[in-house]
């Protein structure tokens, strides 16, 4: 039941959305519960959601079809659907193919200053503390790991007051009692602080928690990796870039998708350009398995990597879905569409390579293809935080008028940055 008294429907089934978060819309997630009534009570402390993976080897979390977090990534909806199909297929070369791709990525990831991932100095529990110090910390962390939403405050505060010495215990008990179950249908995953009381405390420690989160990202458990990525997304730090880049190729599609989201949050960090360069190399490496190349292309599209345009043009002639993927990513990044004509793509790139991508998008607001106009409109609105009332199906005169407004907006942005 909505606040205005109206009902909502999803897949022709009555549903209720349970909000978990801090009250800020950007911190919220919604679990969709199918039920015969219009109301579903939030879980009580005795009914913590259990995170049970699907039985299939190639696993994925369970967002519902339609609009979701991925709509932000894929203004080109067909591209999003295509990548969900393609990357759900195991690599033809099996585990060997995936391992080779990861080895290739790490070797080409030029982060010489960041290769000490997981080796940052750790503060041991101090020997000068009373003998029961460790037991007290473990008891508080244990209780924190059982709290439901809004029950964690006393132990959360007490652990923060004790300082960084409690971080090893937080890592050992991670993730604690979950407030969010990724296997339930959901519109989008929550912020890391809204995953559990323990995760909230880990996020609150900020940079001090980064080495411990890095180790969690390398866990053998896909469940721990998944929830650790949600925490990592709240702690942008260069040390997290390498394990997140590796997680892009995780067997678990939920882990892979979440790593992509986290890296998008890290866009301004030192080292992210090296990730993009490595992904460009991997996406076009002929001796790498198809699934890994597709995942690399997907990441380049989500990260809006303008420099991948030149790298992907030769891939248009690749067999199977690789050529189609290269075409779709090129169209997604640039906004024109020359289909599989490499000469036309190269001519366009040579003419526009010195211009910022925003200008490519603005120019295509009046493109002949309505689908391309829709892609451009969603990405520009995301970039500018406004849409000036633009719709892809507006008459040409109105589209041109709004395009001029975007040009004025962009000119003002450039002037402000000079």
C-alpha positions in Angstrom: 0.0 0.0 0.0 1.5 3.3 -1.0 1.4 6.4 1.2 -1.4 7.8 -0.9 -3.6 4.8 -0.3 -3.1 3.2 -3.8 -1.9 -0.2 -4.4 1.1 -1.3 -6.6 1.4 -4.3 -8.9 4.4 -6.2 -10.0 4.2 -9.1 -12.4 0.4 -9.0 -11.8 1.0 -10.0 -8.2 0.3 -7.7 -5.2 3.5 -6.7 -3.6 4.8 -4.6 -0.7 8.1 -2.8 -0.6 10.1 -3.0 2.7 12.6 -0.1 3.0 15.8 -0.7 4.8 18.2 2.2 5.3 18.9 5.5 7.0 15.9 7.4 5.8 17.8 8.9 2.9 16.4 7.6 -0.5 19.9 7.1 -1.8 20.7 4.8 1.2 17.6 2.6 0.8 17.0 -0.8 -0.7 13.6 -2.4 -1.3 12.8 -6.1 -0.8 9.8 -7.2 -2.8 7.6 -9.6 -1.0 4.9 -11.4 -2.8 2.0 -11.9 -0.5 -1.8 -12.5 -0.5 -2.3 -9.3 1.5 -1.3 -5.7 0.9 1.0 -5.6 3.9 4.1 -7.5 4.9 5.7 -6.9 8.2 9.5 -6.2 8.4 11.5 -9.1 9.8 11.7 -9.3 13.6 15.0 -9.7 15.3 14.4 -13.5 15.6 13.8 -13.9 11.9 17.0 -12.7 10.4 17.1 -13.1 6.6 19.4 -16.0 5.7 21.5 -15.6 2.5 21.2 -18.8 0.7 22.8 -19.1 -2.7 21.0 -20.5 -5.7 21.8 -24.1 -6.5 23.1 -23.4 -10.0 26.9 -23.1 -10.5 26.6 -19.8 -12.3 24.9 -17.8 -9.7 23.3 -14.4 -9.6 21.4 -12.3 -7.1 17.7 -11.8 -7.7 16.7 -8.4 -8.7 13.3 -8.3 -10.4 12.9 -7.8 -14.2 12.4 -4.2 -15.4 13.7 -1.1 -13.8 16.6 -1.6 -11.4 20.0 -0.3 -10.5 21.2 -1.6 -13.9 19.0 1.0 -15.6 21.6 3.6 -14.5 24.3 1.5 -16.1 22.5 0.7 -19.3 20.7 3.7 -20.9 20.8 1.3 -23.9 18.3 -1.2 -22.5 19.0 -3.8 -25.3 22.7 -3.7 -24.4 21.9 -4.4 -20.8 19.7 -7.4 -21.7 22.3 -8.7 -24.2 25.0 -8.6 -21.6 22.9 -10.4 -19.0 22.4 -13.2 -21.5 26.0 -13.4 -22.7 27.8 -13.2 -19.4 25.5 -15.8 -17.8 27.2 -18.4 -20.0 30.2 -20.2 -18.5 33.5 -19.7 -20.3 34.1 -22.3 -22.9 37.5 -22.9 -21.5 36.1 -23.4 -18.0 38.0 -22.5 -14.9 41.3 -22.4 -16.9 39.9 -19.6 -19.1 38.7 -17.6 -16.1 42.1 -18.0 -14.3 44.0 -17.0 -17.4 41.8 -13.9 -17.7 42.4 -12.9 -14.1 46.1 -13.5 -14.5 46.1 -11.4 -17.6 44.2 -8.6 -15.9 46.4 -8.4 -12.9 49.6 -8.5 -14.9 48.4 -5.6 -17.1 47.0 -3.6 -14.2 49.6 -0.9 -13.9 49.2 -0.1 -10.2 52.8 -0.5 -9.0 52.0 1.8 -6.1 49.0 -0.3 -5.2 50.3 -3.8 -5.3 50.5 -4.1 -1.5 46.8 -5.0 -1.4 46.1 -6.8 1.8 49.5 -6.2 3.3 48.9 -2.9 5.0 50.0 -2.9 8.6 47.5 -4.4 11.0 47.2 -3.3 14.6 47.1 -6.4 16.9 45.0 -6.5 20.0 47.2 -4.7 22.6 48.9 -6.9 25.1 48.7 -4.2 27.8 45.0 -4.5 28.0 43.3 -6.6 30.7 43.2 -10.3 29.8 39.5 -10.1 29.2 39.8 -7.4 26.6 39.6 -9.8 23.6 36.7 -11.6 25.2 34.8 -8.3 25.7 35.4 -7.3 22.2 34.3 -10.6 20.8 31.2 -10.5 23.0 30.3 -7.0 21.7 30.9 -7.9 18.1 28.9 -11.1 18.6 26.0 -9.2 19.9 26.3 -6.6 17.1 26.1 -9.5 14.6 22.7 -10.5 16.0 21.1 -7.0 16.0 18.3 -6.0 13.7 17.9 -2.6 12.2 17.9 0.2 14.8 19.0 -2.1 17.5 22.7 -1.9 16.9 23.5 1.6 18.3 24.8 0.8 21.8 27.3 -1.9 20.7 28.1 0.1 17.5 29.1 3.1 19.6 31.0 1.1 22.1 33.1 -0.6 19.5 33.9 2.7 17.8 35.0 4.1 21.1 37.4 1.1 21.6 39.2 2.0 18.4 40.9 0.2 15.6 41.9 -2.8 17.8 38.4 -4.2 17.2 38.7 -4.5 13.5 40.1 -8.0 13.4 37.1 -9.2 15.3 34.7 -7.4 12.9 36.5 -9.1 10.0 36.2 -12.5 11.7 32.4 -12.2 12.4 31.6 -10.6 9.0 28.9 -10.0 7.8 26.9 -10.8 10.9 23.1 -10.9 11.0 21.9 -9.6 7.6 19.3 -7.0 7.2 19.2 -7.6 3.4 19.0 -10.9 1.6 20.4 -10.7 -1.9 18.5 -13.8 -2.9 15.2 -12.1 -2.3 13.8 -10.0 -5.2 15.0 -6.5 -4.8 15.0 -3.3 -6.8 18.6 -2.4 -5.8 21.2 -3.5 -3.3 21.6 -1.3 -0.2 24.5 0.8 0.9 27.1 -1.2 2.8 26.1 0.4 6.0 22.6 -1.0 5.6 23.6 -4.6 5.1 24.0 -5.4 8.8 24.9 -3.8 12.1 28.4 -5.2 11.8 28.8 -3.8 8.3 27.6 -0.4 9.5 30.3 -0.4 12.2 33.0 -1.4 9.6 32.0 1.4 7.3 32.1 3.9 10.2 35.8 3.1 10.8 36.5 4.6 7.4 40.0 4.2 6.0 41.2 2.2 8.9 38.9 -0.6 7.8 40.2 -0.8 4.2 42.9 -3.5 4.7 40.3 -5.7 6.4 37.7 -5.2 3.7 40.4 -6.0 1.1 40.9 -9.4 2.8 37.2 -10.0 2.8 37.0 -9.3 -0.9 39.4 -12.2 -1.4 37.4 -14.6 0.7 36.6 -18.1 -0.6 32.9 -17.5 0.2 30.9 -15.8 -2.5 28.5 -14.6 0.1 31.3 -12.8 2.0 32.7 -11.4 -1.2 29.3 -10.0 -2.2 28.6 -8.2 1.0 32.2 -7.0 1.3 31.8 -5.3 -2.1 28.8 -3.3 -0.8 30.9 -2.2 2.1 33.9 -1.4 -0.1 31.7 0.8 -2.3 31.4 3.1 0.7 35.1 3.3 1.3 36.7 4.6 -1.9 40.4 3.9 -1.6 43.1 2.9 -4.1 43.9 -0.3 -2.3 40.5 -1.6 -3.1 40.8 -1.2 -6.8 42.7 -4.3 -7.7 40.5 -6.8 -5.8 37.4 -5.1 -7.2 38.7 -5.3 -10.7 39.4 -9.0 -10.2 35.8 -9.4 -8.8 34.5 -8.2 -12.2 35.2 -11.7 -13.5 33.8 -13.6 -10.5 31.8 -16.8 -11.1 29.0 -15.3 -9.0 27.1 -12.8 -11.2 25.9 -10.9 -8.2 29.5 -10.4 -7.1 30.5 -9.4 -10.6 27.7 -6.9 -10.9 28.3 -5.3 -7.5 32.0 -4.9 -8.3 31.1 -3.0 -11.4 28.9 -0.7 -9.3 31.7 -0.2 -6.8 34.2 0.7 -9.5 31.8 3.2 -11.0 31.7 4.9 -7.6 35.6 4.9 -7.7 35.7 6.8 -11.0 37.8 9.7 -9.7 40.4 7.6 -7.8 44.0 7.3 -8.8 44.4 3.9 -10.4 41.0 3.7 -12.1 42.5 4.8 -15.5 44.9 1.8 -15.2 41.9 -0.5 -14.7 40.3 0.9 -17.9 43.5 0.4 -19.8 43.8 -3.2 -18.6 40.1 -3.8 -19.5 40.7 -2.4 -23.0 43.6 -4.8 -23.5 41.6 -7.8 -22.2 38.5 -7.0 -24.2 40.5 -7.2 -27.4 42.8 -10.1 -26.5 42.2 -12.9 -29.0 43.6 -15.7 -26.8 41.2 -14.9 -23.9 37.9 -16.7 -23.4 34.8 -15.1 -24.8 33.0 -14.6 -21.5 36.0 -12.7 -20.0 36.2 -10.5 -23.0 32.4 -9.8 -22.8 32.8 -8.9 -19.1 35.6 -6.5 -20.0 33.5 -4.9 -22.7 30.6 -4.6 -20.2 32.8 -2.8 -17.7 34.1 -0.4 -20.3 30.6 0.5 -21.2 29.5 1.0 -17.6 32.7 3.1 -16.8 32.0 5.2 -19.9 35.5 4.7 -21.2 35.8 7.1 -24.2 39.3 5.8 -25.1 38.0 2.3 -25.7 36.3 3.5 -29.0 39.5 3.0 -31.0 40.3 -0.3 -29.3 36.8 -1.8 -30.0 36.6 -0.9 -33.7 38.7 -3.9 -34.9 36.5 -6.1 -32.7 33.5 -5.4 -34.9 34.7 -8.2 -37.2 34.9 -10.8 -34.3 32.8 -13.9 -34.7 29.9 -14.9 -32.5 28.5 -12.3 -30.0 31.9 -10.5 -29.6 31.3 -8.4 -32.8 27.8 -7.6 -31.7 29.0 -6.6 -28.3 31.7 -4.4 -29.7 29.1 -2.6 -31.9 26.6 -2.1 -29.1 29.3 -0.7 -26.7 30.5 1.6 -29.5 27.0 2.9 -30.1 26.5 3.2 -26.4 29.6 5.3 -25.8 29.5 7.5 -28.9 25.8 7.9 -29.8 26.1 7.6 -33.6 25.6 4.2 -35.2 27.7 3.0 -38.2 26.7 -0.6 -37.5 29.7 -2.8 -38.5 31.4 -0.4 -40.9 34.9 0.0 -39.4 35.9 2.7 -41.8 33.0 4.9 -40.9 33.7 4.4 -37.2 37.3 5.3 -37.6 36.4 8.4 -39.6 34.1 9.5 -36.8 36.7 8.8 -34.1 39.4 10.8 -36.0 37.0 13.7 -36.3 35.7 13.7 -32.7 38.5 12.2 -30.5 39.5 15.6 -29.1 36.0 16.5 -28.0 34.6 15.4 -24.6 31.9 12.7 -24.6 29.3 15.1 -23.3 29.5 17.0 -26.6 29.0 13.7 -28.5 25.8 13.1 -26.5 24.5 16.6 -26.9 24.9 16.5 -30.7 22.9 13.3 -30.9 19.8 14.6 -29.0 18.4 15.2 -32.5 19.6 11.9 -34.0 17.3 10.3 -36.6 17.2 7.1 -34.5 14.8 7.4 -31.6 16.5 4.5 -29.7 19.8 6.4 -29.8 18.0 9.6 -28.7 16.7 7.7 -25.7 20.2 6.4 -24.8 21.6 9.9 -25.0 18.8 11.5 -23.0 19.2 9.1 -20.1 23.0 9.4 -20.0 22.9 13.2 -20.2 20.3 13.5 -17.5 22.5 11.3 -15.3 25.5 13.5 -16.0 23.8 16.9 -15.7 21.2 16.0 -13.0 18.5 17.6 -15.2 16.7 16.8 -18.4 15.1 20.1 -19.4 11.9 18.2 -20.2 13.5 16.2 -23.0 11.8 13.1 -24.4 13.0 11.0 -27.3 9.6 11.2 -29.0 9.4 15.0 -29.0 9.0 16.8 -32.3 12.4 17.7 -33.9 11.9 21.4 -33.3 11.5 20.9 -29.5 14.4 18.5 -29.4 16.6 21.1 -31.1 15.5 23.7 -28.6 16.4 21.5 -25.7 19.7 20.6 -27.3 20.5 24.3 -27.3 19.7 24.5 -23.6 22.1 21.6 -23.0 24.8 23.4 -25.0 24.4 26.5 -22.8 24.5 24.3 -19.7 27.7 22.7 -21.0 29.3 26.0 -21.8 28.5 27.3 -18.3 30.1 24.1 -16.9 33.3 24.7 -18.9 33.4 28.3 -17.9 33.1 27.4 -14.2 36.0 25.0 -14.5 38.4 27.5 -16.2 
